[in-house]
Amino acid sequence: MEDKRCFLCGRNDPSDPLEKHHLLGGANRKKSEKYGLVVYLCGNRCHRNGKMAVHRSGEQMRRLRRYGQLKAMQEQGWTEEDFRREFGKSYL
């Protein structure tokens, strides 16, 4: 993972190892994996515990879900309705 960087802050610090984050988790975790809707985040700072960490900030989580939806729609050639059928809701 030396060449990977945190999607949010751009760091790759061995003292805060990167962790994989599924943009659409929970029941959609496997689909996120299938469609490549994953990013790497600094485990402590950007993923779990920092002030704007994805799992502590609803605003940050919404941003990443929206990004995931737009990425899926672009890469799969989907409409918003296609995305909704696959993932159960829209984040736009």
Gaussian input, Z-matrix of N, CA and C with variables (Angstrom, degrees):
# hf/3-21g

backbone

0 1
 N
 C     1     B1
 C     2     B2     1     A1
 N     3     B3     2     A2     1     D1
 C     4     B4     3     A3     2     D2
 C     5     B5     4     A4     3     D3
 N     6     B6     5     A5     4     D4
 C     7     B7     6     A6     5     D5
 C     8     B8     7     A7     6     D6
 N     9     B9     8     A8     7     D7
 C    10    B10     9     A9     8     D8
 C    11    B11    10    A10     9     D9
 N    12    B12    11    A11    10    D10
 C    13    B13    12    A12    11    D11
 C    14    B14    13    A13    12    D12
 N    15    B15    14    A14    13    D13
 C    16    B16    15    A15    14    D14
 C    17    B17    16    A16    15    D15
 N    18    B18    17    A17    16    D16
 C    19    B19    18    A18    17    D17
 C    20    B20    19    A19    18    D18
 N    21    B21    20    A20    19    D19
 C    22    B22    21    A21    20    D20
 C    23    B23    22    A22    21    D21
 N    24    B24    23    A23    22    D22
 C    25    B25    24    A24    23    D23
 C    26    B26    25    A25    24    D24
 N    27    B27    26    A26    25    D25
 C    28    B28    27    A27    26    D26
 C    29    B29    28    A28    27    D27
 N    30    B30    29    A29    28    D28
 C    31    B31    30    A30    29    D29
 C    32    B32    31    A31    30    D30
 N    33    B33    32    A32    31    D31
 C    34    B34    33    A33    32    D32
 C    35    B35    34    A34    33    D33
 N    36    B36    35    A35    34    D34
 C    37    B37    36    A36    35    D35
 C    38    B38    37    A37    36    D36
 N    39    B39    38    A38    37    D37
 C    40    B40    39    A39    38    D38
 C    41    B41    40    A40    39    D39
 N    42    B42    41    A41    40    D40
 C    43    B43    42    A42    41    D41
 C    44    B44    43    A43    42    D42
 N    45    B45    44    A44    43    D43
 C    46    B46    45    A45    44    D44
 C    47    B47    46    A46    45    D45
 N    48    B48    47    A47    46    D46
 C    49    B49    48    A48    47    D47
 C    50    B50    49    A49    48    D48
 N    51    B51    50    A50    49    D49
 C    52    B52    51    A51    50    D50
 C    53    B53    52    A52    51    D51
 N    54    B54    53    A53    52    D52
 C    55    B55    54    A54    53    D53
 C    56    B56    55    A55    54    D54
 N    57    B57    56    A56    55    D55
 C    58    B58    57    A57    56    D56
 C    59    B59    58    A58    57    D57
 N    60    B60    59    A59    58    D58
 C    61    B61    60    A60    59    D59
 C    62    B62    61    A61    60    D60
 N    63    B63    62    A62    61    D61
 C    64    B64    63    A63    62    D62
 C    65    B65    64    A64    63    D63
 N    66    B66    65    A65    64    D64
 C    67    B67    66    A66    65    D65
 C    68    B68    67    A67    66    D66
 N    69    B69    68    A68    67    D67
 C    70    B70    69    A69    68    D68
 C    71    B71    70    A70    69    D69
 N    72    B72    71    A71    70    D70
 C    73    B73    72    A72    71    D71
 C    74    B74    73    A73    72    D72
 N    75    B75    74    A74    73    D73
 C    76    B76    75    A75    74    D74
 C    77    B77    76    A76    75    D75
 N    78    B78    77    A77    76    D76
 C    79    B79    78    A78    77    D77
 C    80    B80    79    A79    78    D78
 N    81    B81    80    A80    79    D79
 C    82    B82    81    A81    80    D80
 C    83    B83    82    A82    81    D81
 N    84    B84    83    A83    82    D82
 C    85    B85    84    A84    83    D83
 C    86    B86    85    A85    84    D84
 N    87    B87    86    A86    85    D85
 C    88    B88    87    A87    86    D86
 C    89    B89    88    A88    87    D87
 N    90    B90    89    A89    88    D88
 C    91    B91    90    A90    89    D89
 C    92    B92    91    A91    90    D90
 N    93    B93    92    A92    91    D91
 C    94    B94    93    A93    92    D92
 C    95    B95    94    A94    93    D93
 N    96    B96    95    A95    94    D94
 C    97    B97    96    A96    95    D95
 C    98    B98    97    A97    96    D96
 N    99    B99    98    A98    97    D97
 C   100   B100    99    A99    98    D98
 C   101   B101   100   A100    99    D99
 N   102   B102   101   A101   100   D100
 C   103   B103   102   A102   101   D101
 C   104   B104   103   A103   102   D102
 N   105   B105   104   A104   103   D103
 C   106   B106   105   A105   104   D104
 C   107   B107   106   A106   105   D105
 N   108   B108   107   A107   106   D106
 C   109   B109   108   A108   107   D107
 C   110   B110   109   A109   108   D108
 N   111   B111   110   A110   109   D109
 C   112   B112   111   A111   110   D110
 C   113   B113   112   A112   111   D111
 N   114   B114   113   A113   112   D112
 C   115   B115   114   A114   113   D113
 C   116   B116   115   A115   114   D114
 N   117   B117   116   A116   115   D115
 C   118   B118   117   A117   116   D116
 C   119   B119   118   A118   117   D117
 N   120   B120   119   A119   118   D118
 C   121   B121   120   A120   119   D119
 C   122   B122   121   A121   120   D120
 N   123   B123   122   A122   121   D121
 C   124   B124   123   A123   122   D122
 C   125   B125   124   A124   123   D123
 N   126   B126   125   A125   124   D124
 C   127   B127   126   A126   125   D125
 C   128   B128   127   A127   126   D126
 N   129   B129   128   A128   127   D127
 C   130   B130   129   A129   128   D128
 C   131   B131   130   A130   129   D129
 N   132   B132   131   A131   130   D130
 C   133   B133   132   A132   131   D131
 C   134   B134   133   A133   132   D132
 N   135   B135   134   A134   133   D133
 C   136   B136   135   A135   134   D134
 C   137   B137   136   A136   135   D135
 N   138   B138   137   A137   136   D136
 C   139   B139   138   A138   137   D137
 C   140   B140   139   A139   138   D138
 N   141   B141   140   A140   139   D139
 C   142   B142   141   A141   140   D140
 C   143   B143   142   A142   141   D141
 N   144   B144   143   A143   142   D142
 C   145   B145   144   A144   143   D143
 C   146   B146   145   A145   144   D144
 N   147   B147   146   A146   145   D145
 C   148   B148   147   A147   146   D146
 C   149   B149   148   A148   147   D147
 N   150   B150   149   A149   148   D148
 C   151   B151   150   A150   149   D149
 C   152   B152   151   A151   150   D150
 N   153   B153   152   A152   151   D151
 C   154   B154   153   A153   152   D152
 C   155   B155   154   A154   153   D153
 N   156   B156   155   A155   154   D154
 C   157   B157   156   A156   155   D155
 C   158   B158   157   A157   156   D156
 N   159   B159   158   A158   157   D157
 C   160   B160   159   A159   158   D158
 C   161   B161   160   A160   159   D159
 N   162   B162   161   A161   160   D160
 C   163   B163   162   A162   161   D161
 C   164   B164   163   A163   162   D162
 N   165   B165   164   A164   163   D163
 C   166   B166   165   A165   164   D164
 C   167   B167   166   A166   165   D165
 N   168   B168   167   A167   166   D166
 C   169   B169   168   A168   167   D167
 C   170   B170   169   A169   168   D168
 N   171   B171   170   A170   169   D169
 C   172   B172   171   A171   170   D170
 C   173   B173   172   A172   171   D171
 N   174   B174   173   A173   172   D172
 C   175   B175   174   A174   173   D173
 C   176   B176   175   A175   174   D174
 N   177   B177   176   A176   175   D175
 C   178   B178   177   A177   176   D176
 C   179   B179   178   A178   177   D177
 N   180   B180   179   A179   178   D178
 C   181   B181   180   A180   179   D179
 C   182   B182   181   A181   180   D180
 N   183   B183   182   A182   181   D181
 C   184   B184   183   A183   182   D182
 C   185   B185   184   A184   183   D183
 N   186   B186   185   A185   184   D184
 C   187   B187   186   A186   185   D185
 C   188   B188   187   A187   186   D186
 N   189   B189   188   A188   187   D187
 C   190   B190   189   A189   188   D188
 C   191   B191   190   A190   189   D189
 N   192   B192   191   A191   190   D190
 C   193   B193   192   A192   191   D191
 C   194   B194   193   A193   192   D192
 N   195   B195   194   A194   193   D193
 C   196   B196   195   A195   194   D194
 C   197   B197   196   A196   195   D195
 N   198   B198   197   A197   196   D196
 C   199   B199   198   A198   197   D197
 C   200   B200   199   A199   198   D198
 N   201   B201   200   A200   199   D199
 C   202   B202   201   A201   200   D200
 C   203   B203   202   A202   201   D201
 N   204   B204   203   A203   202   D202
 C   205   B205   204   A204   203   D203
 C   206   B206   205   A205   204   D204
 N   207   B207   206   A206   205   D205
 C   208   B208   207   A207   206   D206
 C   209   B209   208   A208   207   D207
 N   210   B210   209   A209   208   D208
 C   211   B211   210   A210   209   D209
 C   212   B212   211   A211   210   D210
 N   213   B213   212   A212   211   D211
 C   214   B214   213   A213   212   D212
 C   215   B215   214   A214   213   D213
 N   216   B216   215   A215   214   D214
 C   217   B217   216   A216   215   D215
 C   218   B218   217   A217   216   D216
 N   219   B219   218   A218   217   D217
 C   220   B220   219   A219   218   D218
 C   221   B221   220   A220   219   D219
 N   222   B222   221   A221   220   D220
 C   223   B223   222   A222   221   D221
 C   224   B224   223   A223   222   D222
 N   225   B225   224   A224   223   D223
 C   226   B226   225   A225   224   D224
 C   227   B227   226   A226   225   D225
 N   228   B228   227   A227   226   D226
 C   229   B229   228   A228   227   D227
 C   230   B230   229   A229   228   D228
 N   231   B231   230   A230   229   D229
 C   232   B232   231   A231   230   D230
 C   233   B233   232   A232   231   D231
 N   234   B234   233   A233   232   D232
 C   235   B235   234   A234   233   D233
 C   236   B236   235   A235   234   D234
 N   237   B237   236   A236   235   D235
 C   238   B238   237   A237   236   D236
 C   239   B239   238   A238   237   D237
 N   240   B240   239   A239   238   D238
 C   241   B241   240   A240   239   D239
 C   242   B242   241   A241   240   D240
 N   243   B243   242   A242   241   D241
 C   244   B244   243   A243   242   D242
 C   245   B245   244   A244   243   D243
 N   246   B246   245   A245   244   D244
 C   247   B247   246   A246   245   D245
 C   248   B248   247   A247   246   D246
 N   249   B249   248   A248   247   D247
 C   250   B250   249   A249   248   D248
 C   251   B251   250   A250   249   D249
 N   252   B252   251   A251   250   D250
 C   253   B253   252   A252   251   D251
 C   254   B254   253   A253   252   D252
 N   255   B255   254   A254   253   D253
 C   256   B256   255   A255   254   D254
 C   257   B257   256   A256   255   D255
 N   258   B258   257   A257   256   D256
 C   259   B259   258   A258   257   D257
 C   260   B260   259   A259   258   D258
 N   261   B261   260   A260   259   D259
 C   262   B262   261   A261   260   D260
 C   263   B263   262   A262   261   D261
 N   264   B264   263   A263   262   D262
 C   265   B265   264   A264   263   D263
 C   266   B266   265   A265   264   D264
 N   267   B267   266   A266   265   D265
 C   268   B268   267   A267   266   D266
 C   269   B269   268   A268   267   D267
 N   270   B270   269   A269   268   D268
 C   271   B271   270   A270   269   D269
 C   272   B272   271   A271   270   D270
 N   273   B273   272   A272   271   D271
 C   274   B274   273   A273   272   D272
 C   275   B275   274   A274   273   D273

   B1=1.4467
   B2=1.5237
   B3=1.3252
   B4=1.4709
   B5=1.5179
   B6=1.3418
   B7=1.4622
   B8=1.5297
   B9=1.3251
   B10=1.4578
   B11=1.5229
   B12=1.3100
   B13=1.4685
   B14=1.5193
   B15=1.3136
   B16=1.4596
   B17=1.5220
   B18=1.3044
   B19=1.4619
   B20=1.5214
   B21=1.3296
   B22=1.4605
   B23=1.5185
   B24=1.3178
   B25=1.4674
   B26=1.5283
   B27=1.3332
   B28=1.4580
   B29=1.5224
   B30=1.3240
   B31=1.4653
   B32=1.5242
   B33=1.3311
   B34=1.4628
   B35=1.5182
   B36=1.3252
   B37=1.4612
   B38=1.5221
   B39=1.3331
   B40=1.4724
   B41=1.5298
   B42=1.3225
   B43=1.4598
   B44=1.5421
   B45=1.3208
   B46=1.4587
   B47=1.5345
   B48=1.3350
   B49=1.4692
   B50=1.5286
   B51=1.3168
   B52=1.4563
   B53=1.5264
   B54=1.3224
   B55=1.4550
   B56=1.5258
   B57=1.3188
   B58=1.4601
   B59=1.5292
   B60=1.3339
   B61=1.4644
   B62=1.5235
   B63=1.3332
   B64=1.4650
   B65=1.5282
   B66=1.3172
   B67=1.4633
   B68=1.5214
   B69=1.3097
   B70=1.4578
   B71=1.5231
   B72=1.3146
   B73=1.4563
   B74=1.5132
   B75=1.3169
   B76=1.4573
   B77=1.5135
   B78=1.3264
   B79=1.4638
   B80=1.5360
   B81=1.3305
   B82=1.4733
   B83=1.5267
   B84=1.3229
   B85=1.4701
   B86=1.5355
   B87=1.3254
   B88=1.4761
   B89=1.5236
   B90=1.3147
   B91=1.4661
   B92=1.5245
   B93=1.3256
   B94=1.4687
   B95=1.5188
   B96=1.3062
   B97=1.4646
   B98=1.5320
   B99=1.3190
   B100=1.4721
   B101=1.5271
   B102=1.3345
   B103=1.4645
   B104=1.5312
   B105=1.3285
   B106=1.4621
   B107=1.5165
   B108=1.3130
   B109=1.4642
   B110=1.5322
   B111=1.3201
   B112=1.4626
   B113=1.5232
   B114=1.3142
   B115=1.4659
   B116=1.5222
   B117=1.3165
   B118=1.4629
   B119=1.5172
   B120=1.3228
   B121=1.4681
   B122=1.5204
   B123=1.3342
   B124=1.4621
   B125=1.5258
   B126=1.3253
   B127=1.4525
   B128=1.5161
   B129=1.3100
   B130=1.4595
   B131=1.5297
   B132=1.3020
   B133=1.4676
   B134=1.5256
   B135=1.3205
   B136=1.4642
   B137=1.5371
   B138=1.3300
   B139=1.4578
   B140=1.5237
   B141=1.3472
   B142=1.4578
   B143=1.5134
   B144=1.3262
   B145=1.4586
   B146=1.5265
   B147=1.2999
   B148=1.4602
   B149=1.5196
   B150=1.3195
   B151=1.4662
   B152=1.5291
   B153=1.3248
   B154=1.4651
   B155=1.5265
   B156=1.3383
   B157=1.4672
   B158=1.5282
   B159=1.3046
   B160=1.4602
   B161=1.5329
   B162=1.3127
   B163=1.4625
   B164=1.5303
   B165=1.3203
   B166=1.4805
   B167=1.5234
   B168=1.3174
   B169=1.4635
   B170=1.5250
   B171=1.3170
   B172=1.4580
   B173=1.5186
   B174=1.3343
   B175=1.4735
   B176=1.5326
   B177=1.3092
   B178=1.4685
   B179=1.5321
   B180=1.3398
   B181=1.4623
   B182=1.5217
   B183=1.3299
   B184=1.4742
   B185=1.5278
   B186=1.3367
   B187=1.4710
   B188=1.5249
   B189=1.3251
   B190=1.4621
   B191=1.5254
   B192=1.3108
   B193=1.4717
   B194=1.5196
   B195=1.3213
   B196=1.4647
   B197=1.5312
   B198=1.3346
   B199=1.4633
   B200=1.5301
   B201=1.3288
   B202=1.4616
   B203=1.5157
   B204=1.3233
   B205=1.4588
   B206=1.5141
   B207=1.3179
   B208=1.4682
   B209=1.5234
   B210=1.3256
   B211=1.4644
   B212=1.5276
   B213=1.3291
   B214=1.4689
   B215=1.5216
   B216=1.3226
   B217=1.4586
   B218=1.5256
   B219=1.3223
   B220=1.4618
   B221=1.5307
   B222=1.3124
   B223=1.4669
   B224=1.5254
   B225=1.3354
   B226=1.4677
   B227=1.5281
   B228=1.3334
   B229=1.4596
   B230=1.5246
   B231=1.3302
   B232=1.4674
   B233=1.5180
   B234=1.3139
   B235=1.4584
   B236=1.5351
   B237=1.3101
   B238=1.4638
   B239=1.5343
   B240=1.3184
   B241=1.4755
   B242=1.5303
   B243=1.3244
   B244=1.4713
   B245=1.5310
   B246=1.3223
   B247=1.4655
   B248=1.5287
   B249=1.2951
   B250=1.4627
   B251=1.5300
   B252=1.3325
   B253=1.4727
   B254=1.5293
   B255=1.3120
   B256=1.4731
   B257=1.5259
   B258=1.3519
   B259=1.4524
   B260=1.5328
   B261=1.3154
   B262=1.4576
   B263=1.5188
   B264=1.3150
   B265=1.4726
   B266=1.5111
   B267=1.3163
   B268=1.4667
   B269=1.5033
   B270=1.3237
   B271=1.4687
   B272=1.5232
   B273=1.3301
   B274=1.4619
   B275=1.5181
   A1=111.75
   A2=116.69
   A3=119.31
   A4=112.62
   A5=116.89
   A6=119.77
   A7=112.94
   A8=118.39
   A9=121.17
   A10=110.25
   A11=115.20
   A12=122.11
   A13=108.52
   A14=116.01
   A15=121.15
   A16=108.91
   A17=116.60
   A18=122.21
   A19=111.43
   A20=117.35
   A21=120.41
   A22=114.06
   A23=117.85
   A24=118.95
   A25=113.83
   A26=117.60
   A27=120.93
   A28=115.03
   A29=117.90
   A30=120.69
   A31=111.30
   A32=113.97
   A33=123.32
   A34=105.06
   A35=115.51
   A36=123.38
   A37=109.67
   A38=117.97
   A39=120.11
   A40=113.51
   A41=118.44
   A42=120.07
   A43=111.75
   A44=117.81
   A45=123.22
   A46=106.87
   A47=117.00
   A48=121.62
   A49=113.57
   A50=114.09
   A51=121.05
   A52=111.08
   A53=115.28
   A54=122.42
   A55=108.46
   A56=115.46
   A57=120.88
   A58=109.01
   A59=116.17
   A60=121.93
   A61=108.74
   A62=115.94
   A63=121.32
   A64=107.84
   A65=116.42
   A66=120.58
   A67=112.13
   A68=116.43
   A69=121.70
   A70=106.19
   A71=116.75
   A72=121.89
   A73=113.51
   A74=114.87
   A75=121.54
   A76=110.89
   A77=115.73
   A78=121.53
   A79=111.75
   A80=117.47
   A81=121.48
   A82=113.46
   A83=117.47
   A84=121.22
   A85=111.85
   A86=117.52
   A87=120.46
   A88=111.14
   A89=116.66
   A90=119.68
   A91=110.25
   A92=117.21
   A93=120.16
   A94=109.68
   A95=115.97
   A96=121.36
   A97=109.90
   A98=116.54
   A99=122.74
   A100=111.75
   A101=116.89
   A102=121.31
   A103=113.46
   A104=117.07
   A105=119.80
   A106=113.69
   A107=117.18
   A108=121.30
   A109=109.37
   A110=114.12
   A111=121.92
   A112=108.50
   A113=115.26
   A114=121.55
   A115=107.33
   A116=116.18
   A117=121.06
   A118=108.79
   A119=114.13
   A120=121.48
   A121=109.35
   A122=117.36
   A123=121.51
   A124=106.25
   A125=117.30
   A126=121.25
   A127=114.43
   A128=117.14
   A129=120.72
   A130=111.90
   A131=116.70
   A132=122.30
   A133=113.30
   A134=118.33
   A135=120.86
   A136=114.22
   A137=117.21
   A138=119.58
   A139=112.75
   A140=117.62
   A141=119.51
   A142=116.60
   A143=120.29
   A144=120.34
   A145=117.62
   A146=119.05
   A147=120.30
   A148=112.03
   A149=115.95
   A150=121.29
   A151=112.19
   A152=116.93
   A153=121.29
   A154=112.00
   A155=117.08
   A156=121.36
   A157=109.04
   A158=115.92
   A159=121.86
   A160=112.19
   A161=117.40
   A162=119.39
   A163=113.29
   A164=116.92
   A165=120.93
   A166=112.50
   A167=116.70
   A168=121.00
   A169=110.33
   A170=116.04
   A171=120.34
   A172=111.83
   A173=115.40
   A174=120.15
   A175=110.49
   A176=116.34
   A177=120.84
   A178=110.43
   A179=116.77
   A180=120.90
   A181=110.07
   A182=117.29
   A183=120.68
   A184=111.29
   A185=116.23
   A186=120.31
   A187=111.06
   A188=115.87
   A189=118.98
   A190=111.96
   A191=117.79
   A192=119.81
   A193=110.79
   A194=116.45
   A195=120.47
   A196=109.90
   A197=116.05
   A198=120.34
   A199=109.78
   A200=117.08
   A201=121.12
   A202=112.28
   A203=116.22
   A204=119.24
   A205=111.01
   A206=117.50
   A207=120.29
   A208=111.20
   A209=116.81
   A210=121.47
   A211=110.40
   A212=116.75
   A213=120.72
   A214=110.84
   A215=116.89
   A216=120.38
   A217=110.47
   A218=116.46
   A219=120.12
   A220=110.77
   A221=116.72
   A222=120.22
   A223=113.10
   A224=117.24
   A225=121.18
   A226=112.53
   A227=116.87
   A228=120.14
   A229=112.09
   A230=116.00
   A231=122.08
   A232=112.42
   A233=114.40
   A234=122.07
   A235=107.01
   A236=116.29
   A237=119.56
   A238=110.46
   A239=116.59
   A240=120.80
   A241=110.84
   A242=117.83
   A243=120.71
   A244=110.23
   A245=115.17
   A246=119.84
   A247=109.88
   A248=117.10
   A249=122.07
   A250=110.53
   A251=116.43
   A252=119.60
   A253=110.81
   A254=116.97
   A255=120.75
   A256=112.51
   A257=117.27
   A258=120.67
   A259=114.60
   A260=117.76
   A261=120.38
   A262=116.37
   A263=117.80
   A264=120.74
   A265=109.92
   A266=114.69
   A267=121.22
   A268=109.16
   A269=116.57
   A270=122.50
   A271=111.64
   A272=117.41
   A273=121.06
   A274=110.85
   D1=12.67
   D2=-178.17
   D3=-60.02
   D4=-33.31
   D5=-176.44
   D6=-87.04
   D7=-9.10
   D8=179.18
   D9=-82.14
   D10=154.85
   D11=179.39
   D12=-132.80
   D13=155.54
   D14=175.64
   D15=-63.41
   D16=130.95
   D17=-179.28
   D18=-61.99
   D19=-31.45
   D20=-176.13
   D21=-90.08
   D22=-44.85
   D23=-173.62
   D24=-112.91
   D25=-10.91
   D26=177.24
   D27=83.06
   D28=0.31
   D29=-178.55
   D30=-82.79
   D31=160.65
   D32=167.55
   D33=-145.48
   D34=80.45
   D35=-172.94
   D36=-103.14
   D37=118.95
   D38=-179.73
   D39=-56.74
   D40=-23.81
   D41=178.98
   D42=-79.01
   D43=-9.38
   D44=175.98
   D45=-140.98
   D46=74.87
   D47=-172.94
   D48=-56.57
   D49=148.00
   D50=178.87
   D51=-69.06
   D52=146.64
   D53=175.87
   D54=-130.20
   D55=147.65
   D56=178.67
   D57=-78.86
   D58=132.22
   D59=176.81
   D60=-119.86
   D61=124.77
   D62=176.36
   D63=-82.33
   D64=121.50
   D65=-176.24
   D66=-61.89
   D67=-31.77
   D68=177.05
   D69=-125.16
   D70=92.87
   D71=-172.40
   D72=-89.28
   D73=-154.30
   D74=-179.22
   D75=60.08
   D76=-130.11
   D77=-178.74
   D78=-64.32
   D79=-17.80
   D80=-178.91
   D81=-98.63
   D82=8.95
   D83=-177.82
   D84=-56.56
   D85=-46.70
   D86=-178.83
   D87=-65.60
   D88=-37.69
   D89=177.88
   D90=-68.24
   D91=-37.19
   D92=175.97
   D93=-58.53
   D94=-44.74
   D95=178.86
   D96=-62.82
   D97=-47.31
   D98=-178.38
   D99=-56.46
   D100=-42.59
   D101=-176.18
   D102=-95.11
   D103=6.88
   D104=178.29
   D105=72.22
   D106=27.25
   D107=-178.36
   D108=-93.37
   D109=61.79
   D110=178.45
   D111=-133.62
   D112=149.40
   D113=175.31
   D114=-135.38
   D115=162.22
   D116=175.02
   D117=-103.51
   D118=137.91
   D119=-178.41
   D120=-132.82
   D121=149.54
   D122=171.39
   D123=-56.74
   D124=124.10
   D125=-173.64
   D126=-54.32
   D127=-50.44
   D128=-176.74
   D129=-85.08
   D130=-54.03
   D131=-171.52
   D132=-67.74
   D133=-48.97
   D134=-170.33
   D135=-107.49
   D136=-18.59
   D137=-177.18
   D138=-96.67
   D139=-50.60
   D140=-170.18
   D141=-114.50
   D142=-44.00
   D143=-164.60
   D144=-118.94
   D145=-17.96
   D146=-178.24
   D147=-66.68
   D148=162.28
   D149=-178.79
   D150=-53.13
   D151=-40.84
   D152=179.49
   D153=-107.60
   D154=23.32
   D155=178.12
   D156=-63.03
   D157=144.63
   D158=-175.81
   D159=-54.93
   D160=-40.87
   D161=-177.08
   D162=-84.79
   D163=5.49
   D164=175.20
   D165=-120.70
   D166=-14.78
   D167=-175.28
   D168=-120.87
   D169=110.51
   D170=177.10
   D171=-59.19
   D172=-35.82
   D173=179.49
   D174=-62.83
   D175=-45.65
   D176=179.67
   D177=-65.09
   D178=-41.90
   D179=179.07
   D180=-61.39
   D181=-43.85
   D182=178.76
   D183=-61.32
   D184=-41.42
   D185=178.62
   D186=-59.52
   D187=-45.67
   D188=-177.86
   D189=-70.18
   D190=-36.26
   D191=176.76
   D192=-65.37
   D193=-40.98
   D194=177.42
   D195=-62.22
   D196=-45.45
   D197=177.05
   D198=-57.68
   D199=-45.41
   D200=179.97
   D201=-59.94
   D202=-42.43
   D203=179.06
   D204=-64.86
   D205=-46.00
   D206=-179.96
   D207=-62.71
   D208=-39.50
   D209=178.06
   D210=-63.08
   D211=-46.63
   D212=179.47
   D213=-62.51
   D214=-44.45
   D215=-178.75
   D216=-62.21
   D217=-42.55
   D218=-179.33
   D219=-67.53
   D220=-48.99
   D221=-174.92
   D222=-70.94
   D223=-31.70
   D224=-177.66
   D225=-96.21
   D226=-8.30
   D227=-177.25
   D228=70.00
   D229=30.64
   D230=-177.45
   D231=-89.08
   D232=154.66
   D233=167.19
   D234=-88.98
   D235=173.44
   D236=176.10
   D237=-61.04
   D238=-37.77
   D239=179.00
   D240=-66.13
   D241=-39.40
   D242=176.16
   D243=-59.29
   D244=-44.54
   D245=179.33
   D246=-62.14
   D247=-44.58
   D248=-179.33
   D249=-60.37
   D250=-40.34
   D251=178.03
   D252=-62.91
   D253=-39.16
   D254=-177.06
   D255=-76.88
   D256=-40.71
   D257=-172.74
   D258=-111.58
   D259=-2.73
   D260=173.65
   D261=89.77
   D262=-13.44
   D263=178.02
   D264=-165.40
   D265=167.21
   D266=177.16
   D267=-107.83
   D268=144.84
   D269=177.38
   D270=-108.77
   D271=10.43
   D272=179.89
   D273=-85.24

